[in-house]
Amino acid sequence: MNGKLLFIIYVFSSLLISCIDPFDVKVQQPNADELIVVDAVLNQESAVHSIILNRPSSINQNSGYKRVSKAIVEIIDSNNACFEFTETSNGRYSIDSSMFKPILGVQYSLKIELPNGLVYKSEEEELKEVEPIDSVWVLPEKTSFLAGSNVTEGDVINIYTNITTKDESIFNQYEYEGTFGFESIYQGSEVCDEFGPILHSAREELVCFRSEKVDLPLNILSTDNLKDDNILTQNILSILPDRRFFIGYSLLIKKKRLSENYFNYLDEIKTQNEVNGSLFDPPPTPIIGNISNQLDDNVKALGFFTLISETNKRIFISKEILRTEINRFSFENCSDNFEEFFNPFDPDAIILEQNIRRPDPICCDCRLYPGATDQIPEYFPPLNQDN
């Protein structure tokens, strides 16, 4: 099941943060034919813009949602231009960027007409320009964390940037993708051969590369209520040092400009997600997006319609900046039991093949890791042969 969708359904919505008092308005619960879940966050830079419509399934079905097909999905701008999305697969409605490319400063709204005739429409959202990422620097530092009942210190890699405050509040979201080089501990060793010698032989020098998305709990930042015309240093990411940094780590930093309403929506989700859930915590407050039933404004769709602009910056983190040494290899699932069967008093003793535990395949060939390749990415610096 789509984890993002499950989370949106879990936070089941209430009022958008605005000048409306949430205690004075009661949101009606739509029936199953009215309730829809809308995934409509559009990125200005996307080659194809897509909107996904779903309905929660009945409790006796295996899937928690089902796609809504045969709807009419349109985006209308403040000049009354209409852009109709085409259903390209079940419940997915798309339009090519050659037909629709959001323009900075223009207001847009989403309109959805369901097969049963119900119409949903969003509030207007304006696309605002994201500012380029200022200088980025990396510092290895100490941090304190709780280990059981004790507080201990450990190393961490902190990434910083500068944020300039202005008279207009800025709302940003940061996302990250990392690419790193790595080797398998027994790469090329004859111990990986089913019938090879028991003693480890010299390893083959083969470096592989993997990319990963750095998962963070809604890394959103705001300059609201900060002094104007000021430059602030902001810690935008912390990473624990490990073998990913031995050969080097290429980090792609993505910065997205959000509308104030969408920021508030995400901030409410983040706040509820951080609640521990003890008996003494307040019950979760329903969070409503900006898409309403046109026959009854109190009936809301789950999800949010918005447009975002994005910029990015790539940096490289080498092991030389780290405070402490790191292991070159991952030893997880890469142990063997050769020594258990080696008799120092009788080196010629015969060891039965079935009693020898060879290393796992991924310990012998780094290319077998999911998503790994031995082709160096074009953005990765030349490898240091001394590694």
MOLIN-V963004 format. One record per residue. N is the residue number from 1. SS is DSSP state (A for helix, B for strand, O for the rest). PHI is phi in degrees with one decimal (* if undefined). Layout:
BEGIN
[[N;SS;PHI] [N;SS;PHI]]
END
This chain:
BEGIN
[[1;O;*] [2;O;-65.4] [3;A;-63.5] [4;A;-63.6] [5;A;-66.6] [6;A;-58.2] [7;A;-65.7] [8;A;-63.1] [9;A;-65.8] [10;A;-62.8] [11;O;-79.5] [12;O;13.1] [13;O;-87.6] [14;B;-136.4] [15;O;-99.8] [16;O;-65.8] [17;O;-65.3] [18;O;-157.8] [19;O;-82.6] [20;O;-82.4] [21;O;-78.5] [22;O;-64.7] [23;O;-84.7] [24;O;-96.9] [25;O;-117.1] [26;O;-103.7] [27;O;-84.4] [28;O;-73.9] [29;O;-92.6] [30;O;-70.2] [31;O;-77.8] [32;O;-61.6] [33;O;-75.8] [34;O;-99.8] [35;O;-70.8] [36;O;-129.7] [37;B;-115.7] [38;B;-116.7] [39;B;-106.7] [40;B;-140.5] [41;B;-99.8] [42;B;-103.2] [43;B;-98.4] [44;O;-55.2] [45;O;-88.4] [46;O;-66.9] [47;O;-72.5] [48;B;-132.8] [49;B;-95.7] [50;B;-130.3] [51;B;-127.4] [52;B;-116.1] [53;B;-113.4] [54;B;-137.2] [55;B;-129.0] [56;B;-61.6] [57;O;-81.2] [58;O;-67.2] [59;O;-64.9] [60;O;-90.1] [61;O;-96.8] [62;O;-68.9] [63;O;-87.7] [64;O;-82.1] [65;B;-154.0] [66;B;-139.5] [67;B;-71.6] [68;O;-102.8] [69;O;-101.4] [70;O;61.1] [71;O;-93.0] [72;B;-106.3] [73;B;-119.2] [74;B;-137.4] [75;B;-117.7] [76;B;-119.0] [77;B;-94.6] [78;O;-70.0] [79;O;-99.3] [80;O;67.9] [81;O;-75.8] [82;B;-115.0] [83;B;-123.3] [84;B;-94.3] [85;B;-89.8] [86;B;-103.1] [87;B;-74.1] [88;B;-92.2] [89;B;-154.7] [90;O;-55.8] [91;O;79.4] [92;B;-107.4] [93;B;-119.1] [94;B;-133.5] [95;B;-148.1] [96;B;-73.0] [97;O;-65.0] [98;O;-71.2] [99;O;-96.9] [100;O;-148.0] [101;O;-131.4] [102;O;-55.3] [103;O;-110.9] [104;O;-60.5] [105;O;83.8] [106;O;-96.2] [107;B;-90.4] [108;B;-132.6] [109;B;-134.6] [110;B;-104.4] [111;B;-125.5] [112;B;-128.4] [113;B;-111.7] [114;O;-78.5] [115;O;-57.9] [116;O;-84.6] [117;O;94.7] [118;O;-69.1] [119;B;-120.4] [120;B;-116.4] [121;B;-142.1] [122;B;-93.1] [123;O;-70.2] [124;O;-74.4] [125;B;-125.1] [126;B;-106.7] [127;O;-82.9] [128;O;-116.1] [129;O;-76.6] [130;O;-85.7] [131;O;-81.0] [132;O;-57.4] [133;O;-71.9] [134;O;-70.5] [135;O;-52.8] [136;B;-119.7] [137;B;-136.9] [138;B;-120.3] [139;B;-132.4] [140;B;-81.0] [141;B;-140.5] [142;B;-93.6] [143;B;-138.8] [144;B;-103.6] [145;B;-148.0] [146;B;-88.3] [147;B;-119.2] [148;O;69.6] [149;O;-102.1] [150;B;-111.6] [151;B;-98.8] [152;B;-129.5] [153;B;-109.3] [154;B;-150.8] [155;B;-85.2] [156;B;-147.9] [157;B;-104.2] [158;B;-104.3] [159;B;-109.7] [160;B;-120.6] [161;B;-147.6] [162;B;-99.0] [163;B;-122.1] [164;B;-98.0] [165;B;-89.3] [166;O;-132.8] [167;O;-69.2] [168;O;-97.9] [169;O;-67.1] [170;O;-111.6] [171;B;-125.6] [172;B;-125.8] [173;B;-131.4] [174;B;-112.2] [175;B;-133.4] [176;B;-140.9] [177;B;-132.2] [178;B;-119.2] [179;B;-130.5] [180;B;-138.4] [181;B;-95.5] [182;B;-157.3] [183;O;-129.0] [184;O;-87.3] [185;O;-63.5] [186;O;-108.5] [187;O;-53.2] [188;O;80.6] [189;O;-71.3] [190;A;-69.6] [191;A;-67.7] [192;A;-78.3] [193;O;-75.9] [194;O;-54.3] [195;O;-116.5] [196;O;-77.8] [197;O;-64.4] [198;O;-75.4] [199;O;-71.6] [200;O;-67.4] [201;O;-103.7] [202;O;-60.5] [203;O;-85.4] [204;O;-77.1] [205;O;-86.5] [206;O;-135.8] [207;O;-108.1] [208;B;-113.2] [209;B;-134.2] [210;B;-134.0] [211;B;-111.8] [212;B;-144.3] [213;B;-92.4] [214;B;-83.1] [215;O;-81.4] [216;O;-132.9] [217;O;-79.0] [218;O;52.9] [219;O;-80.6] [220;B;-111.4] [221;B;-134.9] [222;B;-134.8] [223;O;-98.8] [224;O;-60.5] [225;O;68.1] [226;O;-99.3] [227;O;-64.3] [228;O;-70.3] [229;O;52.9] [230;B;-134.3] [231;B;-110.8] [232;B;-111.9] [233;B;-90.4] [234;B;-124.2] [235;B;-81.0] [236;B;-102.8] [237;B;-165.5] [238;B;-128.0] [239;B;-130.3] [240;O;-79.7] [241;O;-72.0] [242;O;-155.0] [243;O;-61.0] [244;A;-61.2] [245;A;-99.3] [246;A;-66.2] [247;A;-89.0] [248;O;139.5] [249;B;-130.3] [250;B;-97.1] [251;B;-110.6] [252;B;-99.1] [253;B;-98.7] [254;B;-109.3] [255;B;-117.3] [256;B;-116.2] [257;B;-91.4] [258;O;-109.4] [259;O;-75.4] [260;A;-62.3] [261;A;-64.3] [262;A;-68.8] [263;A;-59.0] [264;A;-61.7] [265;A;-61.3] [266;A;-66.6] [267;A;-64.8] [268;A;-65.1] [269;A;-62.3] [270;A;-62.1] [271;A;-61.5] [272;A;-67.2] [273;A;-69.3] [274;O;-88.7] [275;O;-68.7] [276;O;-70.9] [277;O;85.4] [278;O;-78.6] [279;O;-64.3] [280;O;-96.5] [281;O;-80.0] [282;O;-67.7] [283;O;-65.3] [284;O;-57.9] [285;O;-90.2] [286;O;-58.0] [287;B;-117.4] [288;O;-104.4] [289;O;-82.3] [290;O;-113.8] [291;B;-118.0] [292;B;-120.9] [293;B;-71.2] [294;O;-72.1] [295;O;-85.3] [296;O;-150.5] [297;O;-64.1] [298;O;-79.4] [299;O;-91.3] [300;B;-111.3] [301;O;-81.6] [302;B;-87.2] [303;B;111.6] [304;B;-149.3] [305;B;-106.7] [306;B;-159.9] [307;B;-126.4] [308;B;-128.6] [309;B;-106.4] [310;B;-142.4] [311;B;-136.5] [312;B;-149.2] [313;B;-149.8] [314;B;-109.6] [315;B;-128.1] [316;B;-121.8] [317;B;-113.3] [318;O;-101.8] [319;A;-68.9] [320;A;-63.4] [321;A;-84.2] [322;O;-73.5] [323;O;-75.8] [324;O;-124.2] [325;O;-72.9] [326;O;-123.3] [327;O;-69.8] [328;O;-76.0] [329;O;-120.7] [330;O;-94.2] [331;O;-96.0] [332;O;-65.8] [333;O;60.8] [334;O;-118.0] [335;O;-89.0] [336;O;-133.7] [337;O;-123.2] [338;O;-61.4] [339;A;-65.6] [340;A;-61.6] [341;A;-107.3] [342;O;-95.0] [343;O;-101.3] [344;O;-65.0] [345;O;-83.9] [346;O;-143.7] [347;O;-59.4] [348;O;-91.2] [349;O;-59.8] [350;O;-82.6] [351;O;-107.2] [352;O;-65.3] [353;A;-57.5] [354;A;-68.4] [355;A;-93.9] [356;O;-99.0] [357;O;-95.5] [358;O;-75.7] [359;O;-62.1] [360;O;-61.0] [361;A;-53.6] [362;A;-68.7] [363;A;-80.9] [364;A;-107.5] [365;O;-148.2] [366;A;-64.3] [367;A;-70.6] [368;A;-85.1] [369;O;-65.9] [370;O;-55.5] [371;O;79.0] [372;O;-88.3] [373;B;-144.0] [374;O;-95.9] [375;O;-91.9] [376;O;-69.6] [377;O;-62.0] [378;O;-64.2] [379;O;-88.9] [380;O;-86.5] [381;O;-62.8] [382;O;-56.3] [383;O;-71.0] [384;O;-82.0] [385;O;-67.5] [386;O;-80.7] [387;O;-66.2]]
END
